[in-house]
Amino acid sequence: MMSYLRMYRDKFVESNDLEYIYMNQSLKFVDYMEQIGLGDKIVEIGSQQLKDSVSFYHGKSLIQTVNTMNNHLIAIKNFLFIFTKKELLIIF
């Protein structure tokens, strides 16, 4: 079954005109969150998970430059900002 984070990420990509780099980096982040068991535990995602995500992909040589790391973080920031904003509207 698809995680909640992946379902939202897919909707996010469909509803926004994103450059490929942001689609790719947000997908990497979702893949990593699912791998560590947080795909359905959005509340538990914090700065440490972001750091761990960068470290994980750096270790796999998929993030090799500061520019790629910045793209990864910007994509995640934009994705999570819109995600949490919409989730807070649903909750309240």
C-alpha positions in Angstrom: 0.0 0.0 0.0 1.2 3.5 -0.8 2.2 5.6 2.1 0.4 8.8 3.0 3.5 10.9 2.3 3.9 9.3 -1.2 0.2 9.9 -2.0 0.5 13.5 -1.1 3.8 13.9 -2.9 2.1 12.5 -6.1 -0.8 15.0 -5.7 1.7 17.8 -5.1 3.6 17.0 -8.3 0.4 16.8 -10.3 -1.0 20.1 -9.0 2.3 22.1 -9.4 4.4 23.0 -12.4 7.7 21.8 -11.0 11.1 21.6 -12.6 12.4 18.0 -12.9 15.0 18.6 -10.1 12.3 19.3 -7.6 10.2 16.3 -8.6 13.3 14.1 -8.4 14.5 15.4 -5.0 11.0 15.2 -3.4 10.8 11.6 -4.6 14.1 10.8 -3.1 13.0 12.3 0.2 9.8 10.3 0.2 11.7 7.1 -0.7 14.0 7.7 2.3 11.2 8.4 4.7 9.4 5.2 3.7 12.7 3.3 4.0 13.1 4.4 7.6 9.4 3.8 8.5 8.1 7.4 8.5 6.0 7.3 5.3 2.8 7.4 7.4 4.2 9.1 10.5 4.4 12.7 9.3 4.5 14.2 12.7 7.8 12.5 13.5 9.7 14.1 10.5 12.1 16.7 11.8 15.4 18.4 11.1 17.3 15.2 12.0 15.5 13.2 9.3 16.3 16.0 6.8 20.0 15.8 7.8 19.9 12.0 7.6 18.3 12.1 4.2 21.1 14.3 2.9 23.7 12.0 4.5 22.0 8.9 3.0 22.0 10.2 -0.5 25.5 11.7 -0.2 26.7 8.2 0.9 25.2 6.8 -2.3 26.9 9.5 -4.3 23.6 10.9 -5.4 24.3 14.2 -3.7 27.8 15.2 -4.5 27.8 19.0 -4.6 26.5 21.9 -2.4 24.2 22.9 -5.3 22.6 19.4 -5.4 22.2 19.4 -1.6 20.5 22.9 -1.8 18.2 21.6 -4.5 17.3 18.6 -2.3 16.6 20.8 0.7 14.6 23.4 -1.2 12.5 20.7 -2.8 11.8 19.2 0.5 11.1 22.5 2.1 8.6 23.5 -0.6 6.9 20.1 -0.5 6.7 19.9 3.3 5.5 23.5 3.6 2.6 23.0 1.3 1.9 19.6 2.8 1.8 20.8 6.4 -0.2 23.9 5.4 -2.9 21.7 3.7 -2.8 19.2 6.6 -3.3 21.9 9.2 -6.3 23.1 7.2 -7.8 19.6 7.2 -7.2 19.1 10.9 -8.6 22.5 12.0 
